Amino acid sequence: MGRSQSLGHILRATWASGCLAVLAFSYIQQDIHDMPVAFMWLMILLSFPTGALGAALVGIVWPPLSSFFGFEYQPFLDLLPYWVALAGLGYLQWFVAVPWLFRKVRALRGRA
């Protein structure tokens, strides 16, 4: 395993641990009234910049859907769609799109 692969694995594990820690934090602290605010800012930070857009889109789509299906508000359960979306977007951004972009730039620089 090369040096960059090891670094990639360490970064991926650290990032995933951060996302899981935010999820655990929101479950443990679900009775704290400001927990959703902290949850959102932490997840947006971990998935920035796509996370900000993802949070806005989920914020538009999720409330009507949860109301339509008759879900009662529960702080932790109401944040799960946000966590899934922001963790997914963050993963795609940091560990799929950014490495792809670096490979493309490196290939272009190699041709010049």
C-alpha positions as CSV (number, residue, x, y, z in Angstrom):
1,M,0.0,0.0,0.0
2,G,1.4,3.3,-1.0
3,R,1.9,6.4,1.1
4,S,-1.1,8.3,-0.5
5,Q,-3.3,5.2,-0.1
6,S,-2.5,5.0,3.6
7,L,-3.2,8.7,4.1
8,G,-6.4,8.3,2.2
9,H,-7.5,5.5,4.5
10,I,-6.6,7.5,7.6
11,L,-8.5,10.5,6.3
12,R,-11.5,8.5,5.4
13,A,-11.6,6.7,8.7
14,T,-11.2,10.0,10.6
15,W,-13.9,11.7,8.6
16,A,-16.3,8.7,9.0
17,S,-15.6,8.7,12.8
18,G,-16.5,12.3,12.9
19,C,-19.8,11.7,11.2
20,L,-20.6,8.8,13.5
21,A,-19.6,10.9,16.5
22,V,-22.0,13.6,15.5
23,L,-24.7,10.9,15.1
24,A,-23.9,9.5,18.6
25,F,-23.8,13.0,20.0
26,S,-27.3,13.7,18.6
27,Y,-28.7,10.5,20.1
28,I,-27.2,11.0,23.5
29,Q,-28.0,14.7,23.7
30,Q,-31.5,14.5,22.1
31,D,-33.1,16.0,25.2
32,I,-31.0,19.2,24.9
33,H,-33.0,21.9,23.1
34,D,-30.1,23.2,21.0
35,M,-28.8,19.8,20.0
36,P,-30.3,20.0,16.4
37,V,-28.5,23.3,15.8
38,A,-25.2,21.8,16.9
39,F,-25.8,18.7,14.9
40,M,-26.6,20.7,11.7
41,W,-23.5,22.9,12.0
42,L,-21.2,20.0,12.7
43,M,-22.5,18.0,9.8
44,I,-22.4,21.0,7.5
45,L,-18.8,21.5,8.6
46,L,-17.9,17.9,7.8
47,S,-19.5,18.0,4.4
48,F,-18.9,21.6,3.4
49,P,-19.6,22.9,0.8
50,T,-22.0,20.4,-0.6
51,G,-23.4,19.8,2.8
52,A,-24.8,23.3,3.0
53,L,-26.8,22.7,-0.2
54,G,-27.8,19.3,0.9
55,A,-29.0,20.6,4.3
56,A,-31.1,23.2,2.5
57,L,-32.6,20.6,0.1
58,V,-33.4,18.1,2.9
59,G,-34.9,21.0,4.8
60,I,-37.3,21.7,1.9
61,V,-38.2,18.1,1.3
62,W,-38.2,16.4,4.7
63,P,-40.8,18.4,6.7
64,P,-43.6,18.0,4.2
65,L,-42.8,14.3,3.8
66,S,-42.7,13.6,7.5
67,S,-46.0,15.5,7.9
68,F,-47.5,13.6,5.0
69,F,-46.6,10.2,6.5
70,G,-47.7,11.3,10.0
71,F,-44.3,11.2,11.7
72,E,-44.3,13.0,15.0
73,Y,-41.4,15.3,15.7
74,Q,-38.6,13.5,17.6
75,P,-35.3,15.3,17.7
76,F,-33.0,12.4,16.9
77,L,-35.3,10.7,14.4
78,D,-36.0,13.9,12.6
79,L,-32.3,14.5,12.0
80,L,-31.6,11.1,10.5
81,P,-32.5,12.1,6.9
82,Y,-30.1,15.1,7.3
83,W,-27.4,12.8,8.6
84,V,-27.8,10.3,5.7
85,A,-27.8,13.1,3.1
86,L,-24.9,15.1,4.5
87,A,-22.8,12.1,5.2
88,G,-23.4,10.7,1.7
89,L,-22.7,14.0,0.0
90,G,-19.6,14.6,2.1
91,Y,-18.3,11.1,1.3
92,L,-18.9,11.6,-2.4
93,Q,-17.4,15.0,-2.3
94,W,-14.2,14.3,-0.3
95,F,-13.5,10.7,-1.3
96,V,-14.8,10.4,-4.8
97,A,-15.0,13.8,-6.5
98,V,-11.9,15.4,-5.0
99,P,-9.6,12.5,-5.7
100,W,-11.0,12.2,-9.2
101,L,-10.3,15.9,-9.7
102,F,-6.7,15.5,-8.4
103,R,-6.1,12.6,-10.8
104,K,-7.4,14.6,-13.7
105,V,-5.2,17.7,-12.9
106,R,-2.2,15.5,-12.4
107,A,-2.8,13.8,-15.7
108,L,-3.2,17.2,-17.5
109,R,0.0,18.5,-15.9
110,G,1.8,15.3,-17.0
111,R,0.9,16.0,-20.6
112,A,2.1,19.6,-20.6
